[in-house]
Amino acid sequence: MGLRGMLTKDHLGFSMPSSGPLYPKPPYRYRGASMIVFEYVTDGPSAAGLLPAQAELTDPPVAGLVFADYPESTLGPYREVVLYLHATYQGKPIQYAAYLYVTTDVAMAAGREMGGFPKKIAAISFDDAGTIAGTLQRPEGLPLASGSLRPVGEPVQAPDSTLDYLTLRIIPSPTRDAPPSVSELLETGWSMSNTQVWQGDGSCTIEPGSENDPLHLLPVVKLLGCKLVRCDLEVSANETSRSQPL
């Protein structure tokens, strides 16, 4: 007779695999983050088709495209691209995470499994000299988005603040034809500190893309503004439940 397994629930690692978790428990801290942020008016009906029914778009509908470089974080160094929608949820403004891309498996798994951020692995460039520029390709060689900005003037020291994100966390069921094991709206706050902001002249482009990465569903109708942000970030586990079944 073989030996019975000795692993029990009270001895599990924080994430899979239990004996060598891919990512640690939060908080996750980021030092010296750099982000170029583009906000623009997008197509309303198309954006509404991506937004959960419990939330409401701004009028006019506004999307944000972010290229980020994280040289030092709890999850290791990586780059990220975020495409979000400005919306209202339960009476307060939020950013709904529509599409996200990262360069490492650790960042992808932690974001998807814990936060419901729909992250995928992609090729992301971030050039931080003179004109700040970012590109997104998935797979490498197929462009999905790009942006560039030339900072103007001196930076403004911004007060500490919180980015409130709304995500749709979906975990499929392993049972054939069954509904998802988890389908919930989840709120997550990202704390920003030591923040410097440069306004600038720039432009961004959303490419036609592909069926698997339809960023073109949020086209750039009118660019509203762009900026360079350098800051420290922190995301912690919610102290109380901030989720709602879809």
Secondary structure, DSSP 8 states (H G I E B T S, - for coil): --------GGG--SSSSTTS-SS--S-EEEEEEEEEEEEEE--HHHHHTTS-TTEEE-SS-EEEEEEEEESEETT-SEEEEEEEEEEEETTEEEEEEEEEEESSHHHHHHHHHHH---EEE-EEEEEESSSEEEEEESSTTSEEEEEEEEE-S--EEE--EEEEEEEEEEE--SSTT---SEEEEEEEEEEEEEEEEEEEEEEEEE----SSS-GGGS--SEEEEEEEEEEEEEE---SS--EEE-
